Amino acid sequence: MNVSFFKQTTVNKKYINALKRAVDNIAQGETSMVSGSYTRNFELKFSEYLGSKNFVFLSNGLDSLTLALKSLGLRAGDHVIVPSHTYIATWIAPLLLGCRLIPVPVRDDNFLLDASLLKEYCTSKTKCIMPVHLYGNACDMQQITEFAIANNIYVVEDAAQAHGVSINKKKIGTYGDITCFSFYPTKNLGAFGEAGGVSTNNDDLARRISSMRSYGRSLTEPSKNIYLSGNFRGDEIQAALLIEKLNDLELISKKRREFIDLYASLLSPVGDHISLISYQEESAPHLAIGILSDPSRRNSFIDFMRNRGIQIGIHYKEPCHSQPCIDQSSLIIDHTAASQASEIADQIVSLPMSECHTYDEIVYTAESICLFFTSS
Ligand SMILES: Cc1ncc(COP(=O)(O)O)c(C=O)c1O
């Protein structure tokens, strides 16, 4: 059996007709090609789904993070707290604005920012905390927002991997000052190409970001450009697909949670060799992350699985702090954060999992994993 990691040909098949209808409507002039009714409808629908006052549809996840920080006035020299382990986009956004990063260690059970360390790592120049709801689990937003309010610090959440995740029935997207989403095709709510956006309960920030997404053009006097900004508008066709797909997001999350539970139970006999990170009850698992107790076996494990037709991923193989693009002088990083991030990068594997995988594929993958660890 072949088990691919991502199912490009099936993931958005169900929504192709919605795409075709949108192309027809636009071609017939029923809505504008750019920033038209699909964008507005998706913004309304997604903000309603989140329970947030505003959602601004944008070009991609990185632009959403960058505009969020820009709209809050973050600038060169400001300190920004980030998790030591995340996808590099979280780090790139504040670095593009010239900020200095304070990477904070992550929790051992789910690799999310350890909120209990904020006090220790925060500096007098810290202007913003960027929690990342990595892999579909939620950070401790109560502790983070309490700390941020007490210290007059902004919270910009990276929810690129957390569509539909809740804490006590309240959706991620309603906690920090601004929450940033990516709709990159592989995400749980993935488009047919590039897309992203931000949610915020602050109307002023929503207006500022709406203006900044379109060359800083004033919303009330469009002939005036009031911010020096670029073009970060989301695409109409992507919005059309996302409107349809959003109807299925709860089902997508449910299916993914079922597969995580299935992996957890089937892998328990080899739990001394590989364990899953812990997924919260209200998570919307984005990746099925396994932790190897012996990282030196990772390459042979991946080869073994490949020989059985199974694709294994690593998210992420190179820790952010040692990426060649990172100027070390822009980091305020200690040994604990750096060594933990390197250790995590060495021991993780991502198992195939999506709402488009079948029960048999997950069982076959889990059986193959058990075979590897029991036969060698
Ligand atoms: C955690 C995280 N942050 C940010 C991004 C950036 O999103 P995009 O690829 O849409 O720019 C991604 C996705 O790639 C991500 O996984």
The ligand as an SDF file (V2000), in Angstrom:
LIG
                    3D

 16 16  0  0  0  0  0  0  0  0999 V2000
    3.3000   27.9610   12.1270 C   0  0  0  0  0  0  0  0  0  0  0  0
    3.2700   28.6560   10.7950 C   0  0  0  0  0  0  0  0  0  0  0  0
    3.3740   29.9920   10.7620 N   0  0  0  0  0  0  0  0  0  0  0  0
    3.3210   30.6720    9.6030 C   0  0  0  0  0  0  0  0  0  0  0  0
    3.1680   30.0240    8.4020 C   0  0  0  0  0  0  0  0  0  0  0  0
    3.2160   30.8260    7.1460 C   0  0  0  0  0  0  0  0  0  0  0  0
    2.0730   30.6750    6.3570 O   0  0  0  0  0  0  0  0  0  0  0  0
    2.1630   30.8800    4.7530 P   0  0  0  0  0  0  0  0  0  0  0  0
    2.9020   29.7070    4.1990 O   0  0  0  0  0  0  0  0  0  0  0  0
    0.7440   30.9620    4.3180 O   0  0  0  0  0  0  0  0  0  0  0  0
    2.9150   32.1560    4.5240 O   0  0  0  0  0  0  0  0  0  0  0  0
    3.0340   28.6290    8.3920 C   0  0  0  0  0  0  0  0  0  0  0  0
    2.8140   27.8560    7.1450 C   0  0  0  0  0  0  0  0  0  0  0  0
    3.5380   27.6240    6.3160 O   0  0  0  0  0  0  0  0  0  0  0  0
    3.1070   27.9220    9.6200 C   0  0  0  0  0  0  0  0  0  0  0  0
    3.0080   26.5920    9.6590 O   0  0  0  0  0  0  0  0  0  0  0  0
  1  2  1  0
  2  3  1  0
  2 15  2  0
  3  4  2  0
  4  5  1  0
  5  6  1  0
  5 12  2  0
  6  7  1  0
  7  8  1  0
  8  9  2  0
  8 10  1  0
  8 11  1  0
 12 13  1  0
 12 15  1  0
 13 14  2  0
 15 16  1  0
M  END
$$$$
